[in-house]
Amino acid sequence: MELAAAIRERRSIRKFKPQDVPKSIITEILEEARWSPSWGNTQPWYLYVLTGKTLARFKEMNLQKTLAGEAISSDVPMLENWPAAIKARYVELGKVVLTVQGIKREDKEARAEYYQSMVSAFDAPCLIFACIARDNLVEYQMLDIGLITQTICLIAHDKGLGTCIMAAAARYPAEIRKITAIPDDKRIIAGIALGYPDLSFPLNNIERERAKLTEFVHWVE
Ligand SMILES: Cc1cc2nc3c(=O)[nH]c(=O)nc-3n(C[C@H](O)[C@H](O)[C@H](O)COP(=O)(O)O)c2cc1C
Protein backbone atom coordinates (compact mmCIF):
# COMPACT_ATOMS: atom_id res chain seq x y z
CA MET A 1 0.00 0.00 0.00
CA GLU A 2 1.12 3.53 -0.79
CA LEU A 3 2.19 5.37 2.34
CA ALA A 4 0.05 8.40 1.48
CA ALA A 5 -2.99 6.16 1.00
CA ALA A 6 -2.35 4.39 4.28
CA ILE A 7 -2.12 7.71 6.14
CA ARG A 8 -5.29 9.02 4.51
CA GLU A 9 -7.31 5.81 4.82
CA ARG A 10 -6.40 4.67 8.32
CA ARG A 11 -9.37 5.45 10.49
CA SER A 12 -10.55 4.61 13.95
CA ILE A 13 -12.48 1.35 13.87
CA ARG A 14 -15.31 1.07 16.35
CA LYS A 15 -16.65 -2.38 15.58
CA PHE A 16 -14.58 -5.48 14.89
CA LYS A 17 -15.42 -8.85 13.40
CA PRO A 18 -15.44 -11.75 15.88
CA GLN A 19 -12.24 -13.14 14.42
CA ASP A 20 -8.93 -13.52 16.23
CA VAL A 21 -5.79 -11.96 14.81
CA PRO A 22 -3.05 -14.63 14.54
CA LYS A 23 -0.20 -14.02 16.97
CA SER A 24 2.22 -14.17 14.02
CA ILE A 25 0.54 -11.14 12.44
CA ILE A 26 0.53 -9.15 15.67
CA THR A 27 4.22 -9.99 16.01
CA GLU A 28 4.91 -8.82 12.43
CA ILE A 29 3.21 -5.50 13.18
CA LEU A 30 5.28 -4.99 16.32
CA GLU A 31 8.51 -6.08 14.57
CA GLU A 32 7.99 -3.31 12.03
CA ALA A 33 6.74 -0.75 14.54
CA ARG A 34 9.91 -0.97 16.61
CA TRP A 35 11.56 1.08 13.85
CA SER A 36 9.60 4.12 15.00
CA PRO A 37 11.71 7.16 15.89
CA SER A 38 12.21 8.29 19.47
CA TRP A 39 14.07 11.02 21.34
CA GLY A 40 17.79 10.07 21.26
CA ASN A 41 16.75 6.56 20.12
CA THR A 42 15.71 5.94 23.73
CA GLN A 43 12.76 3.76 22.62
CA PRO A 44 11.01 4.41 25.94
CA TRP A 45 7.92 2.37 25.13
CA TYR A 46 6.51 -0.76 26.75
CA LEU A 47 3.72 -2.62 25.02
CA TYR A 48 1.42 -5.15 26.66
CA VAL A 49 -0.62 -7.27 24.26
CA LEU A 50 -3.88 -8.59 25.65
CA THR A 51 -5.86 -11.35 23.96
CA GLY A 52 -8.08 -14.26 25.00
CA LYS A 53 -9.12 -14.65 28.63
CA THR A 54 -7.04 -11.75 29.90
CA LEU A 55 -8.66 -9.39 27.42
CA ALA A 56 -12.10 -10.73 28.36
CA ARG A 57 -11.36 -10.02 32.02
CA PHE A 58 -10.20 -6.51 31.16
CA LYS A 59 -13.36 -5.78 29.15
CA GLU A 60 -15.57 -7.04 31.96
CA MET A 61 -13.71 -4.93 34.54
CA ASN A 62 -13.80 -1.77 32.40
CA LEU A 63 -17.50 -2.27 31.73
CA GLN A 64 -18.41 -2.92 35.37
CA LYS A 65 -16.45 0.09 36.63
CA THR A 66 -18.18 2.25 34.02
CA LEU A 67 -21.64 0.92 34.88
CA ALA A 68 -20.91 1.56 38.56
CA GLY A 69 -20.03 5.15 37.67
CA GLU A 70 -16.55 4.82 39.16
CA ALA A 71 -14.46 7.99 38.85
CA ILE A 72 -11.78 7.83 36.17
CA SER A 73 -8.29 7.54 37.67
CA SER A 74 -6.15 7.33 34.53
CA ASP A 75 -2.36 7.68 34.62
CA VAL A 76 -2.73 10.57 32.16
CA PRO A 77 -4.62 13.41 33.85
CA MET A 78 -7.84 14.42 32.13
CA LEU A 79 -8.06 18.12 31.38
CA GLU A 80 -11.26 19.75 32.59
CA ASN A 81 -11.07 23.24 31.10
CA TRP A 82 -10.57 22.68 27.41
CA PRO A 83 -9.65 25.41 24.97
CA ALA A 84 -12.88 26.33 23.13
CA ALA A 85 -11.75 25.33 19.61
CA ILE A 86 -10.56 21.94 20.85
CA LYS A 87 -13.74 21.32 22.78
CA ALA A 88 -15.84 22.23 19.72
CA ARG A 89 -14.15 19.53 17.65
CA TYR A 90 -14.63 16.96 20.42
CA VAL A 91 -18.30 17.83 20.79
CA GLU A 92 -18.74 17.62 17.02
CA LEU A 93 -17.22 14.13 16.94
CA GLY A 94 -19.59 13.07 19.72
CA LYS A 95 -22.55 14.29 17.67
CA VAL A 96 -21.41 12.51 14.49
CA VAL A 97 -20.82 9.27 16.39
CA LEU A 98 -24.43 9.25 17.59
CA THR A 99 -26.11 10.63 14.45
CA VAL A 100 -24.49 8.14 12.12
CA GLN A 101 -25.84 5.31 14.27
CA GLY A 102 -29.30 6.89 14.29
CA ILE A 103 -29.07 7.52 18.04
CA LYS A 104 -30.97 10.57 19.28
CA ARG A 105 -29.39 12.71 22.01
CA GLU A 106 -32.33 12.00 24.34
CA ASP A 107 -32.18 8.23 23.81
CA LYS A 108 -30.26 7.44 26.98
CA GLU A 109 -30.49 3.68 26.53
CA ALA A 110 -29.00 3.65 23.03
CA ARG A 111 -26.28 6.08 24.10
CA ALA A 112 -25.43 3.86 27.07
CA GLU A 113 -25.29 0.83 24.79
CA TYR A 114 -22.77 2.55 22.50
CA TYR A 115 -20.77 3.75 25.49
CA GLN A 116 -20.69 0.20 26.83
CA SER A 117 -19.39 -1.11 23.53
CA MET A 118 -16.63 1.52 23.71
CA VAL A 119 -15.46 0.57 27.19
CA SER A 120 -15.52 -3.04 26.00
CA ALA A 121 -12.91 -2.00 23.39
CA PHE A 122 -15.48 -2.30 20.60
CA ASP A 123 -15.21 -6.10 20.91
CA ALA A 124 -11.69 -6.09 19.50
CA PRO A 125 -9.95 -9.48 19.79
CA CYS A 126 -6.69 -7.77 20.76
CA LEU A 127 -5.83 -4.72 22.87
CA ILE A 128 -2.31 -3.34 23.14
CA PHE A 129 -1.54 -1.12 26.11
CA ALA A 130 1.01 1.55 25.26
CA CYS A 131 3.02 2.42 28.37
CA ILE A 132 5.97 4.56 29.44
CA ALA A 133 8.13 4.42 32.57
CA ARG A 134 6.85 6.46 35.52
CA ASP A 135 10.36 7.46 36.64
CA ASN A 136 11.42 8.64 33.16
CA LEU A 137 10.70 12.35 33.34
CA VAL A 138 11.78 13.10 29.77
CA GLU A 139 8.63 14.72 28.44
CA TYR A 140 9.51 13.65 24.91
CA GLN A 141 8.59 10.09 25.82
CA MET A 142 4.95 11.08 25.56
CA LEU A 143 5.66 12.04 21.94
CA ASP A 144 7.61 8.82 21.41
CA ILE A 145 4.76 6.62 22.63
CA GLY A 146 2.50 8.48 20.22
CA LEU A 147 4.87 7.83 17.36
CA ILE A 148 4.97 4.08 17.89
CA THR A 149 1.23 4.05 18.44
CA GLN A 150 0.57 5.70 15.08
CA THR A 151 3.09 3.41 13.40
CA ILE A 152 1.29 0.36 14.80
CA CYS A 153 -2.00 1.72 13.47
CA LEU A 154 -0.58 2.34 10.01
CA ILE A 155 1.08 -1.07 9.71
CA ALA A 156 -2.09 -2.75 10.95
CA HIS A 157 -4.08 -0.87 8.32
CA ASP A 158 -1.60 -1.94 5.65
CA LYS A 159 -2.31 -5.55 6.66
CA GLY A 160 -6.08 -5.13 6.37
CA LEU A 161 -6.57 -4.75 10.11
CA GLY A 162 -8.33 -1.98 11.97
CA THR A 163 -7.34 -0.09 15.10
CA CYS A 164 -8.72 2.40 17.56
CA ILE A 165 -6.45 4.29 19.93
CA MET A 166 -8.37 4.34 23.18
CA ALA A 167 -8.06 6.55 26.24
CA ALA A 168 -11.28 4.85 27.34
CA ALA A 169 -9.33 1.63 27.78
CA ALA A 170 -6.90 3.21 30.25
CA ARG A 171 -9.30 4.69 32.81
CA TYR A 172 -8.71 2.31 35.70
CA PRO A 173 -4.98 1.52 35.77
CA ALA A 174 -5.02 -0.02 39.26
CA GLU A 175 -7.57 -2.59 38.09
CA ILE A 176 -5.73 -3.15 34.79
CA ARG A 177 -2.58 -3.97 36.79
CA LYS A 178 -4.46 -6.63 38.77
CA ILE A 179 -5.51 -8.34 35.52
CA THR A 180 -2.33 -7.87 33.49
CA ALA A 181 1.38 -7.99 34.21
CA ILE A 182 1.72 -4.21 33.93
CA PRO A 183 3.73 -3.06 36.97
CA ASP A 184 3.11 0.13 38.89
CA ASP A 185 6.31 1.72 37.58
CA LYS A 186 4.76 1.92 34.08
CA ARG A 187 2.22 4.59 33.20
CA ILE A 188 -0.58 3.23 31.04
CA ILE A 189 -1.10 5.88 28.36
CA ALA A 190 -3.68 4.34 26.04
CA GLY A 191 -4.99 1.10 24.63
CA ILE A 192 -4.88 0.24 20.93
CA ALA A 193 -7.82 -1.94 19.95
CA LEU A 194 -6.81 -4.21 17.08
CA GLY A 195 -8.78 -6.58 14.89
CA TYR A 196 -10.51 -7.12 11.58
CA PRO A 197 -12.79 -4.16 10.86
CA ASP A 198 -16.51 -4.70 10.42
CA LEU A 199 -16.94 -2.34 7.49
CA SER A 200 -20.72 -2.78 7.45
CA PHE A 201 -20.91 -0.78 10.69
CA PRO A 202 -21.81 2.82 9.74
CA LEU A 203 -19.46 4.37 12.29
CA ASN A 204 -16.55 2.69 10.53
CA ASN A 205 -17.32 4.69 7.39
CA ILE A 206 -17.97 8.20 8.67
CA GLU A 207 -16.68 11.28 6.91
CA ARG A 208 -13.95 12.63 9.12
CA GLU A 209 -13.21 16.31 9.52
CA ARG A 210 -9.80 17.92 9.59
CA ALA A 211 -8.87 21.56 9.96
CA LYS A 212 -7.56 23.31 6.88
CA LEU A 213 -3.86 24.11 6.72
CA THR A 214 -4.66 27.81 7.09
CA GLU A 215 -6.01 27.09 10.58
CA PHE A 216 -2.80 25.65 11.97
CA VAL A 217 0.14 26.13 9.59
CA HIS A 218 2.16 29.31 9.84
CA TRP A 219 4.65 29.98 7.09
CA VAL A 220 7.61 31.91 8.38
CA GLU A 221 9.63 33.05 5.35
C1 LIG B 1 -4.83 9.60 22.48
C2 LIG B 1 -6.11 9.18 21.81
C3 LIG B 1 -7.14 8.66 22.57
C4 LIG B 1 -8.32 8.25 21.94
N1 LIG B 1 -9.32 7.69 22.70
C5 LIG B 1 -10.46 7.27 22.11
C6 LIG B 1 -11.47 6.63 22.87
O1 LIG B 1 -11.35 6.44 24.07
N2 LIG B 1 -12.60 6.24 22.22
C7 LIG B 1 -12.76 6.40 20.87
O2 LIG B 1 -13.81 5.99 20.35
N3 LIG B 1 -11.80 6.97 20.12
C8 LIG B 1 -10.66 7.41 20.70
N4 LIG B 1 -9.66 7.98 19.94
C9 LIG B 1 -9.83 8.09 18.48
C10 LIG B 1 -10.10 9.52 18.04
O3 LIG B 1 -11.43 9.88 18.35
C11 LIG B 1 -9.85 9.59 16.52
O4 LIG B 1 -8.50 9.35 16.24
C12 LIG B 1 -10.25 10.94 15.93
O5 LIG B 1 -11.64 11.15 16.06
C13 LIG B 1 -9.88 11.03 14.45
O6 LIG B 1 -10.55 10.02 13.71
P1 LIG B 1 -9.77 8.90 12.88
O7 LIG B 1 -8.83 8.17 13.81
O8 LIG B 1 -10.84 8.00 12.36
O9 LIG B 1 -9.02 9.60 11.79
C14 LIG B 1 -8.47 8.39 20.53
C15 LIG B 1 -7.41 8.89 19.78
C16 LIG B 1 -6.24 9.27 20.39
C17 LIG B 1 -5.09 9.78 19.53
The ligand as an SDF file (V2000), in Angstrom:
LIG
                    3D

 31 33  0  0  0  0  0  0  0  0999 V2000
   -4.8290    9.6000   22.4800 C   0  0  0  0  0  0  0  0  0  0  0  0
   -6.1060    9.1770   21.8070 C   0  0  0  0  0  0  0  0  0  0  0  0
   -7.1380    8.6640   22.5710 C   0  0  0  0  0  0  0  0  0  0  0  0
   -8.3240    8.2540   21.9380 C   0  0  0  0  0  0  0  0  0  0  0  0
   -9.3190    7.6880   22.6970 N   0  0  0  0  0  0  0  0  0  0  0  0
  -10.4580    7.2680   22.1050 C   0  0  0  0  0  0  0  0  0  0  0  0
  -11.4720    6.6340   22.8650 C   0  0  0  0  0  0  0  0  0  0  0  0
  -11.3520    6.4420   24.0670 O   0  0  0  0  0  0  0  0  0  0  0  0
  -12.5950    6.2360   22.2250 N   0  0  0  0  0  0  0  0  0  0  0  0
  -12.7610    6.4020   20.8720 C   0  0  0  0  0  0  0  0  0  0  0  0
  -13.8140    5.9940   20.3480 O   0  0  0  0  0  0  0  0  0  0  0  0
  -11.7990    6.9730   20.1190 N   0  0  0  0  0  0  0  0  0  0  0  0
  -10.6610    7.4100   20.6970 C   0  0  0  0  0  0  0  0  0  0  0  0
   -9.6570    7.9830   19.9440 N   0  0  0  0  0  0  0  0  0  0  0  0
   -9.8310    8.0860   18.4770 C   0  0  0  0  0  0  0  0  0  0  0  0
  -10.1020    9.5200   18.0360 C   0  0  0  0  0  0  0  0  0  0  0  0
  -11.4260    9.8790   18.3500 O   0  0  0  0  0  0  0  0  0  0  0  0
   -9.8480    9.5950   16.5170 C   0  0  0  0  0  0  0  0  0  0  0  0
   -8.5000    9.3530   16.2450 O   0  0  0  0  0  0  0  0  0  0  0  0
  -10.2510   10.9420   15.9340 C   0  0  0  0  0  0  0  0  0  0  0  0
  -11.6380   11.1540   16.0570 O   0  0  0  0  0  0  0  0  0  0  0  0
   -9.8840   11.0310   14.4470 C   0  0  0  0  0  0  0  0  0  0  0  0
  -10.5450   10.0170   13.7110 O   0  0  0  0  0  0  0  0  0  0  0  0
   -9.7680    8.9010   12.8840 P   0  0  0  0  0  0  0  0  0  0  0  0
   -8.8280    8.1710   13.8140 O   0  0  0  0  0  0  0  0  0  0  0  0
  -10.8430    7.9960   12.3590 O   0  0  0  0  0  0  0  0  0  0  0  0
   -9.0200    9.6020   11.7900 O   0  0  0  0  0  0  0  0  0  0  0  0
   -8.4700    8.3950   20.5330 C   0  0  0  0  0  0  0  0  0  0  0  0
   -7.4060    8.8880   19.7760 C   0  0  0  0  0  0  0  0  0  0  0  0
   -6.2360    9.2730   20.3850 C   0  0  0  0  0  0  0  0  0  0  0  0
   -5.0900    9.7800   19.5330 C   0  0  0  0  0  0  0  0  0  0  0  0
  1  2  1  0
  2  3  1  0
  2 30  2  0
  3  4  2  0
  4  5  1  0
  4 28  1  0
  5  6  2  0
  6  7  1  0
  6 13  1  0
  7  8  2  0
  7  9  1  0
  9 10  1  0
 10 11  2  0
 10 12  1  0
 12 13  2  0
 13 14  1  0
 14 15  1  0
 14 28  1  0
 15 16  1  0
 16 17  1  0
 16 18  1  0
 18 19  1  0
 18 20  1  0
 20 21  1  0
 20 22  1  0
 22 23  1  0
 23 24  1  0
 24 25  2  0
 24 26  1  0
 24 27  1  0
 28 29  2  0
 29 30  1  0
 30 31  1  0
M  END
$$$$
